[in-house]
Amino acid sequence: MTTPHTWRKSSYSGGGQGDACVEVAIHGPCISVRDSKTPARATVTFPASAFTTFVRTLKSPAPEPEQPVAIRSQGIL
């Protein structure tokens, strides 16, 4: 695999040196991801549609945890 040319760092890169995040790059029909602290190490590449679904899921609110059936049936919640 060739290395993507343009890496973009997350705007949520943490404090300090701003290296506590990931970087992404468009690579043809795929999105590549790497750790900003160690950019020379391995990258992970996903089809763009899978990456879009992943990001959308991260941004969505977390579902409420499922309550045990015994608690629901007793009217506690």
N, C-alpha and C positions, 0 to 999 in steps of 0.2 A: 504494500500500500504506500502511496506517496503521501507526504506530509501536506496538510492543508496550508495555504499561504497566509490566511488572515484569521487570527485567533481573537476572540472578543472575551473580555473578562466580565464576570458577573458584577453588577453594581452593588451586590450584597457581599462584598469581599472582606468584611470584618474590619476590626481595628488594626492598629499597628502598621505593619508594612503593606497591608492590603493584599496579602497572598493566601488568605484562608478561604479559597473558593475554587471553583472550576472555571475553565475556559472552554468555549465552544467555537467550532468553525464549520462552515458549510463546505462540504466536499462532494461535489456532484449532486446526486439525489440523496445524499446521506448527511448526517450531522456527526461530527467527531467531538469527543469530550476528553479533556485531560485535566490533571491536577495542576493548579497554578504554582504550587510549591516545587513541583518536580516536572517541569514541562518536557524534559528530554526523555522521560520514561514513557511507558506504554500509553496509548490512547485507546478509547473505546469508540466504535463507530456504529451508529444505528441508522436504519432507514428513517427518513424525515418524518413519516407518518407515525412511527413508533415513538420518536422523540417528542413530537407534538402531544401525543396522548400522555406520555410520562409527565411533561411539564404541566399540562392541564390538570392531571390528577394531583400533583403537588400543590397546585394553587387552590384546589377545591377544599371546602371545609371538611374536617375529619368527621366521619359518621359517629353517632352516639354508640357507645359500647352496648352490646347485647346483654340484657339482664337475664339472670336465671329464671326459668319458668316458675319455680316455686315462689319467688318474690313477686312476680307479676300476678299470679293467681291469688295471692293473699291481699292484694290491693295496697301493698306497701308503697308502690311507686305510682 
